[in-house]
Amino acid sequence: MKLGRIRRPSPVVLSTLSDEDLARLKVADRLFELLRRKAFFRSDAEFVSSNLDATRSATLASVVNIVAGVAARELARKCETARMSGIETSGVLEIVGAMPVEQMLDVLTACADDHNAYQVDSSAVSAVVEAMLLLIARSTENRDHSESLCVAAAAAHDAGRSALLERVLRAADRAEHSPGYSALFLFYRAQLPSVRMKPAEFTRLRTQCRTQLLAVRTSDPANARARRILRWMDEHEAGRRKSATSRAATAAEAGNYVDAAHWYGLATGDAETPGHAGAYRLFSEIFKLRSGQLQTPDDFRSSMLRLSSDHVAKAKPLLPLDNIFADYSTAAAHTERDHPGSSIAAQVVDFIGDVRMGVALDHHSADLGTVARSLTDISIVDALQRDPQLISMADLKTAMPGASFVWVEILHDNDDPSDPALSGDHLRVITVTAGSESCVVRDISLTHEQADVVRGTLNEASETADPGDIAWLGGTVFGNLRPTDDARGICVIPDSTSWEFPWMRIVPEFVDQFAVVPSAASAMRLRPPGPADRRRVVSFFNPDMKGAGAEHATLLELHREHRIEYRPATDLAGLATLLTGAEVDLLCIGAHGSFSAGAEFEMDFGSERVPLLDLLELPLPSVVNLGCCWSGRTSLANNSIAASLAAISGGASLVLGGIWEIDDESSGTLMSHAYRLYADNHSFAQAVLAAARQLDTASAPTTGALCLFGRW
């Protein structure tokens, strides 16, 4: 969408940058994402430092070099604040030298002020806007930055980066502006998806915006931009703009959701990118939902097929999909109650999980080498080659016989609950048992006390939670499973929040194996771990870690007893030799893990530090013990995945990872038990869960940090 552009004489605008420079800006965008984190670790700093060169251009004082220089300055500032020494930034800082902040900001402002910015890769646009925000925040001159902020808002809007637009508007709120610029910022605030989905609020803001724009004087520095936006609003509201997106927006503003759904559906055919097509299709389906066009299970199934065909997973960088899908999931749960036995609630929540992260996992059709290589390109989005899959319960039962499935969502009402005892939080659990193709939906409106219990059992907080709270959580989540279900194991599909429950501790005692996976559809696309009659084990342990030492000693003992074949590596090169030289059933890693997600994840083995990407380049066996802190944590970004899932993308079927910080000694004790059970012909998933249940009471809470991912 082209809004509020004033052409400048400078030819260096976003749409004229070369493909090479746009690729450099894409890398820079990922680095800025790391630099924004409040919890900034040395591994993050080293990753940013090592990738800064990839953002440099041969042209001095170019846009990409200014962006790289801003990233380098921010890295140096964060390192100084955190008292990190030894992080190299000087080489990149030299490319902008002593160039003043305001001069750099002027160049970036001219670059972003491009009426064709909507056609440029959104990550490249985002990098320029991120640099502009940092320059404005670090400016020491008493200068009005209204124009730069307005250009940044327009660029973020046109790139579809709603979260970035919100941050630009928050920066604008901290300064004084002319009436014209104030009206323009109000216009962009009304364009936020969170506002547009609320017709009353949207209409109020647009009316207020129009009034302010009409009052802008010719002497106002924003007059030309204000007049252009006002003309656009007049043409849009008079119906003279004939694009499908404009007609859809007009219909939505008028509360005509039927027409809004129709026009957004047509807009998918004219979309500039697959991401925009996915966004328009999602808007269309949400408006179908709001206009009562999705009422039966078949309505929802047709809707999901449309979403898949129009690449909704590609819209993840553009929209807060989890928030938008919440109403969709709730409506499907209500439809399930009206059509019992349809299993539409399970199909919908699984589809959402596949969109969220499951699309990254596919052993059947994906080129695993391509996936691993695209991970090296910073963004996991590049690896998402497939569209989300709508599961059939019959196909699911055929693909994974004897498995029970449990989907978990934590939702929140936008409106205050009518009962003051209720918190507004909901815990929704959808269960399909091993012997059934129908799902059972359990929707619990949490009291304030229950909501506190849920929060207190998430992530490392669970280690100090009351045992009664842990028992309540397990009983609530798995309450629809029975020992008589004859399940061989459980497949758990949590949403982003419930991902960090202590799953190892709350799985029912009558279940002997489980695994967490982003979607049942993705589990179906994974190869099951093959038989491991010879139990061929390879390891790479940090020798300074006591727990890792205990694991090595146990594996060596089992090897001497001829119960397994065990070969340890002492460095990455040796590991590569072992993995490529013979068949391997189990790879055991024991190292310190970094807090970062996805491509930046790093393993510290004492003698060397190994990036996750180096591990992914090796031929991984079907089962991997990725014994590193945070290797299985919830992903921090929508264009990255947890290290454990990245290992599955690279070829593993089952990975043991750490959702948060792992206790080294307890983990060593647990895994020593597990290896003995594994040597006795238990599957790895069975061995790990049984070993966790053997730990003493004092050590048991720490087992929640460990979780099995993939397919058992």
C-alpha positions, -999 to 999 in steps of 0.1 A, spaced: 0 0 0 15 34 -10 7 61 15 20 96 22 52 96 0 71 128 -10 96 120 -38 132 131 -30 159 138 -55 182 111 -40 181 79 -61 192 58 -32 158 45 -20 149 11 -9 134 -1 -42 166 8 -61 190 -12 -38 207 -42 -54 197 -77 -45 231 -81 -27 224 -50 -6 189 -62 2 204 -96 13 228 -77 36 199 -57 51 181 -89 57 210 -102 78 211 -68 96 174 -72 105 182 -104 123 211 -88 142 189 -59 153 164 -85 166 191 -99 189 203 -65 199 168 -56 211 167 -84 237 168 -73 273 186 -106 282 217 -102 261 244 -128 265 280 -132 254 269 -158 228 245 -132 214 272 -106 212 297 -129 195 270 -140 170 262 -104 161 299 -95 159 308 -125 137 279 -116 113 285 -79 110 309 -84 81 280 -100 61 262 -66 63 290 -46 48 291 -31 13 321 -20 -8 305 14 -12 316 37 16 288 56 34 262 35 16 228 28 32 238 -8 41 271 4 56 253 30 78 229 3 89 258 -20 97 276 8 115 245 15 136 243 -22 146 280 -21 155 276 10 177 246 -6 194 266 -38 200 295 -18 215 271 0 237 255 -32 250 288 -48 256 300 -18 276 268 -18 296 271 -56 303 309 -52 308 317 -78 281 352 -76 268 368 -90 237 339 -85 214 352 -72 180 333 -42 165 361 -18 153 363 -31 118 326 -23 111 327 10 130 354 22 106 331 20 76 311 49 89 340 66 107 331 98 123 299 103 103 275 123 125 244 107 138 221 133 121 238 128 88 233 91 89 197 96 99 192 119 69 205 93 45 183 65 60 153 88 60 158 96 24 162 59 16 130 48 35 109 76 20 101 54 -10 66 51 -25 76 16 -37 87 4 -2 58 -20 -1 74 -40 -30 107 -45 -11 115 -75 12 100 -66 46 132 -76 64 153 -51 45 128 -23 52 127 -34 89 165 -31 91 165 5 79 137 15 102 155 -3 132 186 17 125 166 49 123 150 43 156 184 37 172 199 68 157 169 89 170 172 73 205 210 80 206 209 115 191 223 142 214 212 171 193 181 191 201 165 184 167 130 177 156 128 141 144 92 142 134 99 137 97 122 107 102 96 91 126 68 97 101 89 81 73 97 52 96 60 47 104 51 48 67 78 23 58 69 -1 86 33 1 76 39 -5 39 62 -34 48 34 -50 68 55 -50 100 28 -41 126 50 -48 157 77 -25 143 51 2 135 39 1 171 75 7 183 78 36 159 46 51 172 58 46 208 89 65 199 68 93 184 47 95 216 78 105 235 83 138 215 64 169 206 52 173 170 35 198 148 -3 193 144 3 178 109 27 152 121 5 144 151 -24 138 127 -2 115 106 9 94 136 -28 91 146 -35 78 110 -9 51 113 -21 41 147 -55 36 132 -39 13 106 -26 -12 131 -42 -46 127 -52 -46 164 -72 -15 158 -86 -24 124 -101 -56 138 -122 -34 162 -145 -14 140 -158 10 167 -123 20 178 -111 22 142 -139 45 132 -133 67 162 -96 71 154 -102 77 117 -128 104 124 -104 121 149 -76 118 123 -97 133 95 -106 163 117 -70 169 126 -58 165 90 -83 191 78 -70 215 103 -34 213 92 -21 247 80 0 253 49 29 264 71 30 231 89 61 211 79 39 180 74 14 198 52 22 180 20 22 146 36 -10 154 54 -27 165 22 -17 133 4 -30 111 32 -63 132 33 -67 127 -5 -61 90 -1 -87 88 26 -113 108 5 -107 86 -25 -108 54 -4 -140 64 14 -157 76 -18 -151 43 -34 -129 57 -63 -100 34 -53 -109 1 -70 -83 -23 -55 -96 -53 -37 -77 -44 -5 -93 -9 -4 -127 -23 -10 -121 -49 18 -109 -22 42 -139 0 34 -163 -29 40 -146 -38 73 -148 -2 85 -185 -2 77 -190 -34 97 -199 -53 65 -179 -84 72 -194 -104 44 -180 -80 18 -148 -76 37 -143 -114 35 -151 -114 -2 -127 -86 -11 -98 -98 10 -103 -132 -6 -100 -116 -41 -70 -96 -29 -49 -128 -25 -47 -130 -63 -31 -95 -66 -8 -98 -36 29 -88 -42 43 -116 -21 32 -150 -7 34 -134 27 8 -108 18 -14 -133 1 -14 -154 33 -22 -123 53 -51 -113 30 -65 -149 31 -63 -149 69 -82 -116 71 -108 -131 47 -113 -162 68 -115 -142 101 -142 -120 85 -160 -151 73 -159 -163 109 -173 -130 122 -200 -129 96 -213 -164 105 -200 -181 73 -179 -207 93 -204 -227 112 -200 -264 103 -169 -287 104 -169 -287 66 -169 -249 66 -137 -249 88 -121 -276 67 -126 -256 35 -113 -225 53 -81 -243 63 -75 -256 28 -79 -220 15 -54 -208 42 -29 -234 32 -33 -228 -5 -26 -191 0 5 -197 21 -7 -184 55 26 -196 71 45 -170 50 25 -143 68 42 -149 101 67 -120 98 38 -97 90 11 -105 115 7 -117 152 -8 -150 140 -12 -165 174 -34 -136 185 -55 -136 153 -60 -174 154 -73 -174 190 -109 -166 180 -107 -191 151 -96 -218 175 -124 -209 200 -150 -210 173 -139 -244 162 -142 -257 198 -178 -244 199 -185 -261 166 -172 -293 180 -198 -292 208 -225 -286 182 -211 -315 160 -198 -341 184 -175 -366 168 -164 -343 140 -129 -337 156 -129 -303 140 -115 -287 172 -85 -310 170 -80 -304 133 -81 -266 137 -58 -264 167 -33 -288 150 -34 -267 118 -26 -236 139 3 -255 154 15 -264 120 14 -228 109 32 -217 141 62 -240 137 53 -274 124 59 -264 87 96 -264 95 96 -302 101 93 -325 71 114 -356 65 93 -370 36 95 -342 10 121 -317 23 157 -317 12 173 -319 46 205 -305 32 187 -275 19 170 -270 52 203 -270 71 219 -246 46 189 -222 47 193 -222 85 227 -207 79 210 -178 61 199 -165 95 162 -169 90 143 -202 95 116 -187 73 137 -196 43 135 -232 53 97 -233 54 92 -248 20 58 -264 26 24 -251 35 5 -262 66 -13 -295 65 -49 -303 74 -48 -337 92 -73 -365 87 -80 -384 119 -80 -417 99 -46 -408 84 -32 -398 118 -42 -432 133 -27 -450 104 5 -431 105 10 -433 143 -9 -463 156 -13 -467 193 -6 -430 200 -28 -406 220 -28 -369 212 -32 -340 235 -33 -304 223 -30 -276 249 -38 -239 246 -37 -210 271 -60 -182 261 -71 -149 275 -104 -130 271 -102 -95 258 -132 -85 278 -134 -86 316 -152 -118 328 -187 -114 343 -177 -135 373 -152 -116 395 -138 -149 407 -126 -157 372 -93 -144 358 -102 -143 322 -76 -169 314 -86 -203 299 -69 -236 297 -82 -256 267 -72 -292 263 -82 -313 233 -76 -351 235 -78 -379 210 -71 -412 227 -54 -442 210 -86 -461 205 -107 -432 191 -108 -409 161 -130 -384 180 -117 -356 202 -128 -345 237 -126 -308 244 -121 -296 279 -123 -258 283 -115 -245 318 -122 -209 328 -94 -204 354 -101 -187 387 -74 -162 398 -59 -189 420 -58 -214 392 -43 -189 368 -15 -183 394 -9 -220 396 -6 -222 358 19 -193 358 38 -208 387 43 -241 369 57 -226 337 94 -229 329 120 -229 358 93 -216 382 80 -251 382 111 -263 401 99 -245 432 62 -250 427 41 -268 453 39 -306 444 2 -303 447 1 -277 420 22 -299 397 -2 -328 404 -32 -305 396 -17 -294 363 -10 -330 352 -45 -341 362 -60 -312 344 -40 -316 311 -42 -354 309 -75 -359 327 -91 -374 296 -66 -402 293 -71 -436 311 -48 -466 316 -74 -486 296 -68 -465 265 -40 -490 255 -18 -461 243 18 -469 233 26 -433 241 15 -397 240 21 -370 214 18 -335 231 11 -305 210 13 -273 232 9 -237 221 37 -211 225 29 -205 262 23 -241 274 54 -253 255 73 -246 288 53 -267 311 74 -294 329 61 -322 307 85 -348 320 69 -344 355 33 -342 346 29 -371 321 6 -398 338 24 -427 355 6 -452 332 22 -437 301 57 -450 293 68 -426 265 59 -392 252 72 -365 229 63 -328 224 59 -317 188 45 -284 171 17 -303 154 5 -338 148 8 -331 111 45 -325 115 49 -357 136 34 -376 107 60 -361 84 89 -374 105 105 -407 101 100 -428 132 133 -437 150 144 -470 135 152 -502 154 185 -499 173 194 -536 180 231 -529 183 227 -496 202 255 -477 184 262 -446 204 285 -416 197 291 -388 221 307 -353 224 309 -342 260 323 -312 278 349 -328 301 346 -301 327 310 -309 334 304 -333 362 271 -346 348 286 -351 313 315 -370 329 290 -393 346 272 -400 314 305 -408 296 316 -432 324 282 -450 322 284 -454 284 320 -466 286 310 -492 312 281 -504 290 305 -507 261 329 -528 281 300 -550 290 292 -554 253 257 -540 258 263 -511 234 288 -499 209 302 -466 222 327 -442 205 334 -408 221 346 -377 202 368 -351 218 363 -324 192 339 -314 164 362 -328 137 363 -362 155 325 -361 158 322 -355 121 344 -385 114 323 -408 137 290 -397 123 301 -401 87 321 -432 91 294 -457 102 257 -461 112 248 -444 145 217 -449 165 222 -423 193 242 -391 194 248 -378 230 258 -341 234 268 -327 268 277 -290 268 268 -256 281 240 -241 258 235 -205 250 203 -186 257 198 -177 221 172 -193 198 176 -208 164 207 -201 143 225 -183 171 224 -212 195 259 -223 205 273 -252 225 304 -247 248 325 -279 250 353 -263 270 380 -268 244 358 -253 216 325 -236 211 303 -250 184 275 -231 167 243 -251 162 247 -247 124 280 -266 125 262 -295 141 234 -294 115 259 -298 87 266 -333 100 245 -365 92 225 -367 124 212 -401 136 175 -406 143 179 -400 180 199 -371 196 204 -362 232 210 -325 229 220 -321 266 224 -283 266 205 -256 286 178 -239 266 181 -262 236 144 -269 236 130 -235 248 102 -216 232 115 -198 202 121 -161 208 112 -150 173 88 -159 145 117 -164 121 137 -188 143 132 -222 159 145 -238 190 177 -258 187 160 -291 193 135 -285 165 164 -273 142 181 -307 148 148 -324 137 147 -302 106 183 -315 100 173 -351 100 168 -364 136 134 -379 146 136 -376 184 156 -351 204 160 -347 241 165 -310 249 164 -285 277 135 -261 279 153 -240 304 186 -242 324 195 -279 331 210 -290 364 242 -307 353 245 -333 381 208 -343 382 209 -346 344 240 -368 346 223 -391 371 191 -393 351 209 -400 318 231 -426 334 199 -445 345 184 -439 310 214 -453 291 212 -485 312 176 -489 303 183 -481 267 210 -509 267 183 -532 280 163 -526 248 139 -499 260 133 -472 234 151 -440 241 119 -422 249 109 -450 273 143 -451 289 144 -413 296 109 -411 311 115 -442 333 148 -428 345 132 -395 354 107 -413 376 136 -431 394 152 -399 407 150 -391 444 125 -365 456 151 -338 459 162 -341 423 128 -348 407 118 -311 402 149 -305 380 137 -331 355 111 -307 342 138 -288 323 143 -319 301 118 -326 273 116 -350 244 107 -335 210 97 -351 178 84 -387 173 90 -416 196 
